[in-house]
């Protein structure tokens, strides 16, 4: 209670918004009522004639004392619960975080619509006043909500589908159409995020709709981002992912599961998934009488193709413009080098031929001159 009083102020509390509600309070009437009940039971005690000896031998005296103690304990426990709840809520509000404990206290406050789903609360500011602590809270209510089914990524050798942006998630609408969602999860409103809906690339969407595995491999975007080795899906099954270079051991009800991941296990017994030094234990599925394992529709060849295509994608994506220029120059050198060697050989041979011809011409001139001189004589 002393801690609560530190949040109070000296001025009167004022209602500065068009509507308001009292969320939590310790009522003076409740305290007076508890005091009256305690006083009633206390007045039945005779401090003059009651002694430890008489109390131990008279059941009526024992019941009177126990009744007083019980009422006092209940009052103390209730006061502690309320004060603890209040100080926790006030500390959250002072940090501009709307506490979930207040949700039941403000149903439909200031709400002009009939839709009470997906409300988001934002604490604008708080001040202490003479009789308590008051806050101005903004309530955002959606005009309408849309229900979609979130799709979980399934990894093959650690490779799985990814949206246009890493934060996008795949979802199927009520019309069974695949979409990408870009969602903002507000504090305290995880069940009703605000999302923008984006279409999938045409080639990728067509392949996924038609279960065309090879078309999806070439037309969709994949990534190697980390996914948990196992997780529980909404219908209670255990999804075990196929991660690279990791020995995953799966045990269902004491029996080893030999089917390779990715798989989904439905079992009425505990499922153990061991990954290295870590082991995950999943409780039995309710209303399941026998084990059932769902395997992937992808074949070994499909997985090999996915790994191969993704590898070359990553290689091409890892190249920078400088790399392209460097390797292009190296390639040009490999192409030009044989031509340069060939031209060098041809040039050397040509020079040798020219030298022989030049020597012949020179000898011819000398001989011709000598011949002419001889004739003149």
C-alpha positions in Angstrom: 0.0 0.0 0.0 2.9 2.4 0.8 4.3 1.6 -2.7 0.9 2.5 -4.3 0.7 5.8 -2.5 4.0 6.9 -4.1 2.2 7.1 -7.5 -0.5 9.4 -6.2 -0.5 13.2 -6.8 -1.8 16.3 -5.0 -4.3 17.6 -7.5 -7.9 16.3 -8.1 -8.3 13.7 -10.8 -9.9 15.2 -13.9 -11.6 13.4 -16.8 -10.0 14.8 -19.9 -11.4 12.4 -22.4 -14.9 11.9 -23.7 -15.3 8.6 -21.9 -13.6 7.0 -18.9 -13.8 4.0 -16.7 -12.5 3.0 -13.3 -10.4 -0.1 -13.9 -9.0 -1.1 -10.5 -9.8 0.2 -7.1 -9.6 -0.6 -3.4 -13.1 0.3 -2.1 -13.5 2.0 1.2 -16.8 0.2 1.6 -15.0 -3.2 1.3 -12.6 -2.2 4.0 -15.4 -1.0 6.3 -17.3 -4.3 5.7 -14.3 -6.3 6.6 -13.8 -4.3 9.7 -17.4 -4.8 10.8 -17.1 -8.6 10.3 -13.8 -8.7 12.3 -15.3 -6.5 15.1 -18.3 -8.8 15.3 -16.2 -11.8 15.9 -13.7 -10.0 18.1 -16.6 -8.9 20.4 -17.4 -12.5 21.1 -14.0 -13.1 22.8 -13.9 -12.8 26.6 -10.3 -11.7 27.3 -11.0 -11.9 31.1 -12.3 -15.5 31.4 -10.7 -17.1 28.4 -7.3 -18.7 29.0 -5.3 -21.2 27.1 -6.7 -23.9 29.3 -10.3 -23.0 28.7 -9.8 -22.6 25.0 -8.2 -26.0 24.7 -11.2 -27.6 26.4 -14.1 -25.6 24.9 -14.9 -26.1 21.3 -17.1 -23.0 21.1 -14.1 -20.8 22.1 -12.0 -22.5 19.5 -14.5 -21.9 16.8 -14.8 -18.2 17.7 -11.1 -17.7 17.5 -10.8 -19.7 14.3 -13.6 -17.7 12.7 -11.8 -14.4 13.6 -8.5 -15.7 12.2 -10.2 -17.0 9.0 -12.0 -13.7 8.3 -8.7 -11.7 8.9 -6.7 -14.0 6.7 -9.2 -13.8 3.9 -9.3 -10.0 4.1 -5.5 -9.8 4.2 -5.1 -12.1 1.2 -7.7 -10.1 -0.8 -6.0 -6.8 0.0 -2.6 -8.2 -1.0 -4.0 -9.6 -4.3 -5.7 -6.2 -5.2 -2.7 -4.1 -4.1 -0.3 -6.4 -6.0 -2.4 -6.3 -9.1 -2.7 -2.5 -8.9 1.0 -1.8 -8.5 1.9 -4.2 -11.3 -0.6 -2.5 -13.6 0.6 1.0 -12.6 4.2 0.1 -13.3 3.2 -1.2 -16.7 1.2 1.9 -17.5 4.0 4.2 -16.3 6.2 2.4 -19.0 3.5 3.0 -21.6 2.6 -0.7 -21.7 -1.1 -1.5 -21.5 -1.4 -4.5 -19.0 -3.5 -7.5 -20.0 -5.1 -7.6 -16.6 -7.1 -4.5 -17.5 -8.6 -5.9 -20.6 -11.6 -7.3 -18.7 -12.1 -3.9 -17.0 -12.6 -1.9 -20.2 -14.8 -3.9 -22.6 -16.1 -1.7 -25.4 -15.1 1.6 -23.7 -15.4 4.4 -26.2 -16.2 1.9 -28.9 -18.7 3.1 -31.4 -18.8 -0.1 -33.4 -20.3 -3.5 -32.6 -17.0 -5.3 -33.4 -15.0 -5.9 -30.2 -12.3 -8.1 -31.7 -8.8 -7.1 -32.5 -8.7 -4.0 -30.3 -5.2 -2.5 -29.7 -4.5 -0.2 -26.7 -1.8 2.4 -26.7 -0.9 4.3 -23.5 -0.5 8.0 -24.4 0.5 9.4 -21.0 -0.2 8.9 -17.3 -0.3 11.2 -14.2 -0.8 10.8 -10.5 -3.8 12.5 -8.9 -5.3 12.9 -5.4 -7.4 9.7 -5.5 -5.2 7.5 -7.7 -3.4 7.2 -11.0 -5.0 8.0 -14.3 -3.9 7.4 -17.9 -5.1 8.4 -21.3 -5.3 5.3 -23.5 -6.0 5.2 -27.2 -8.0 2.3 -28.5 -7.8 1.2 -32.1 -10.6 -1.1 -33.4 -10.5 -2.7 -36.8 -13.5 -2.0 -39.1 -13.4 -5.7 -40.1 -11.3 -8.8 -39.6 -10.3 -11.5 -42.0 -9.4 -15.0 -41.0 -6.6 -16.8 -42.8 -4.7 -20.0 -42.2 -1.0 -19.5 -41.6 1.3 -21.9 -43.6 4.4 -23.3 -41.9 7.7 -23.7 -43.9 8.9 -27.2 -44.4 12.7 -27.6 -44.8 14.5 -30.0 -47.1 18.2 -30.2 -46.2 17.6 -26.9 -44.5 16.1 -25.2 -47.6 12.5 -23.9 -47.4 10.2 -21.5 -49.2 10.5 -17.8 -48.3 8.4 -14.8 -49.3 9.4 -11.8 -51.3 10.8 -10.4 -48.0 12.1 -12.6 -45.2 9.5 -11.3 -42.8 6.6 -12.2 -45.1 4.6 -15.3 -44.1 2.5 -17.6 -46.3 -1.2 -17.9 -45.7 -4.3 -19.4 -47.3 -7.4 -17.3 -47.4 -11.0 -18.6 -46.8 -11.2 -18.9 -50.6 -8.2 -21.3 -50.4 -6.0 -18.8 -52.2 -2.3 -18.6 -51.3 -1.1 -15.1 -50.3 1.9 -13.4 -48.7 1.3 -11.4 -45.5 3.4 -8.5 -44.2 2.2 -8.2 -40.6 2.8 -5.8 -37.7 2.4 -7.5 -34.4 1.4 -4.8 -31.8 2.2 -5.3 -28.1 -0.6 -7.2 -26.5 -2.4 -7.8 -29.7 -0.7 -10.8 -31.2 -3.9 -12.6 -32.1 -5.1 -9.8 -34.4 -2.1 -8.4 -36.2 -2.4 -5.7 -38.8 -1.3 -7.2 -42.2 -0.9 -6.1 -45.8 -1.8 -8.8 -48.3 0.6 -9.4 -51.2 0.1 -11.7 -54.2 2.7 -14.4 -54.9 4.7 -14.3 -58.2 2.5 -15.8 -60.9 4.8 -18.7 -61.8 5.3 -19.7 -58.2 1.7 -19.5 -57.2 0.6 -21.5 -60.2 3.1 -24.3 -59.4 2.1 -24.4 -55.7 -1.6 -24.4 -56.5 -1.1 -27.3 -59.0 1.4 -29.2 -56.7 4.0 -28.9 -59.5 7.1 -29.6 -57.5 9.6 -29.0 -60.3 7.8 -25.8 -61.3 7.9 -24.5 -57.7 11.6 -25.3 -57.4 12.4 -23.1 -60.5 9.7 -20.5 -60.0 9.7 -19.8 -56.2 12.2 -18.3 -53.8 14.0 -20.4 -51.2 16.3 -19.7 -48.3 18.5 -21.5 -45.8 17.3 -19.5 -42.8 17.2 -21.4 -39.5 14.0 -23.2 -38.6 13.4 -25.2 -35.4 14.2 -28.9 -35.7 10.7 -29.7 -34.5 7.5 -27.9 -33.5 3.8 -28.6 -32.7 1.4 -27.6 -35.4 -2.1 -26.3 -34.6 -3.8 -29.7 -35.0 -1.5 -31.3 -32.5 0.9 -33.1 -34.8 4.7 -32.8 -34.3 6.5 -31.5 -37.4 10.1 -32.7 -37.7 12.2 -30.7 -40.2 14.9 -32.0 -42.5 18.1 -30.1 -41.5 21.5 -30.6 -43.2 24.4 -32.4 -41.5 22.5 -33.0 -38.3 21.6 -36.5 -36.9 18.0 -36.2 -35.7 16.7 -39.1 -33.7 13.0 -39.6 -33.4 11.4 -41.8 -30.8 7.6 -42.4 -30.6 6.3 -44.2 -27.5 9.6 -46.1 -27.0 9.9 -47.1 -30.7 12.4 -45.6 -33.1 10.9 -43.8 -36.1 12.9 -44.8 -39.1 11.1 -42.6 -41.7 13.3 -39.7 -42.8 12.2 -36.2 -42.1 10.4 -34.0 -42.9 7.5 -35.8 -41.3 4.5 -35.0 -39.2 3.8 -37.4 -36.3 0.4 -37.9 -34.6 0.7 -40.1 -31.6 -1.2 -41.0 -28.4 2.2 -41.4 -26.7 5.1 -39.1 -26.0 7.3 -38.1 -29.0 11.0 -37.5 -28.3 13.1 -35.6 -30.9 16.8 -35.5 -30.2 19.1 -33.2 -32.1 22.7 -33.4 -30.9 22.8 -32.6 -27.2 19.2 -31.2 -27.2 16.1 -33.3 -26.7 12.5 -32.2 -27.1 9.6 -34.0 -25.5 6.1 -33.6 -26.8 3.0 -34.7 -24.9 0.6 -37.3 -26.3 -2.0 -36.1 -28.7 -5.5 -36.1 -27.1 -8.2 -38.2 -28.8 -5.6 -40.1 -30.8 -5.7 -43.9 -30.5 -2.9 -44.9 -32.9 0.2 -43.4 -34.4 0.1 -41.8 -37.8 3.0 -40.4 -39.8 2.6 -38.1 -42.8 5.5 -38.1 -45.2 6.5 -35.5 -47.8 5.3 -35.8 -51.4 8.8 -34.8 -52.6 10.9 -37.6 -54.0 14.6 -38.1 -53.6 15.2 -36.7 -57.1 13.0 -33.6 -56.2 15.1 -32.9 -53.2 18.4 -33.4 -55.1 17.1 -31.0 -57.7 16.1 -28.4 -55.1 19.5 -28.6 -53.4 21.3 -28.2 -56.8 19.2 -25.3 -58.0 19.5 -23.5 -54.7 23.3 -24.0 -54.7 23.7 -22.3 -58.1 21.3 -19.5 -57.1 23.4 -18.8 -54.0 26.6 -18.9 -56.1 25.2 -16.3 -58.5 23.8 -14.2 -55.7 27.2 -14.1 -54.0 28.9 -12.5 -57.0 29.4 -8.8 -56.9 29.9 -6.6 -60.0 33.6 -6.5 -59.2 33.7 -10.3 -59.2 32.0 -10.4 -62.6 34.5 -7.9 -64.0 37.4 -9.8 -62.6 36.3 -13.2 -63.8 35.4 -11.8 -67.2 38.9 -10.4 -67.6 40.4 -13.7 -66.6 38.1 -15.5 -69.2 39.2 -13.0 -71.9 42.8 -13.7 -71.1 42.3 -17.4 -71.5 40.6 -16.7 -74.9 43.3 -14.2 -76.0 46.3 -16.1 -74.8 46.2 -18.9 -77.5 45.5 -16.3 -80.2 48.5 -14.3 -79.0 50.8 -17.4 -79.0 49.5 -18.3 -82.5 50.1 -14.7 -83.8 53.6 -14.8 -82.2 54.5 -18.0 -84.0 53.2 -16.7 -87.4 55.1 -13.5 -86.9 58.4 -15.3 -86.2 58.0 -17.5 -89.3 57.1 -14.5 -91.5 60.2 -12.6 -90.4 62.4 -15.6 -91.2 60.9 -15.7 -94.7 61.3 -12.0 -95.2 65.0 -12.2 -94.2 65.7 -15.0 -96.7 64.0 -13.0 -99.5 65.9 -9.9 -98.6 69.2 -11.7 -98.7 68.4 -13.1 -102.1 67.5 -9.7 -103.5 70.8 -8.2 -102.2 72.8 -10.9 -103.8 71.0 -10.4 -107.0 71.8 -6.8 -107.1 75.5 -7.4 -106.4 75.7 -10.0 -109.0 73.8 -7.9 -111.5 76.1 -4.9 -110.9 79.2 -7.0 -111.3 77.8 -8.5 -114.5 77.1 -5.1 -115.9 80.5 -3.8 -115.1 82.1 -6.7 -116.8 80.2 -6.1 -119.9 81.2 -2.4 -120.0 84.8 -3.4 -120.0 
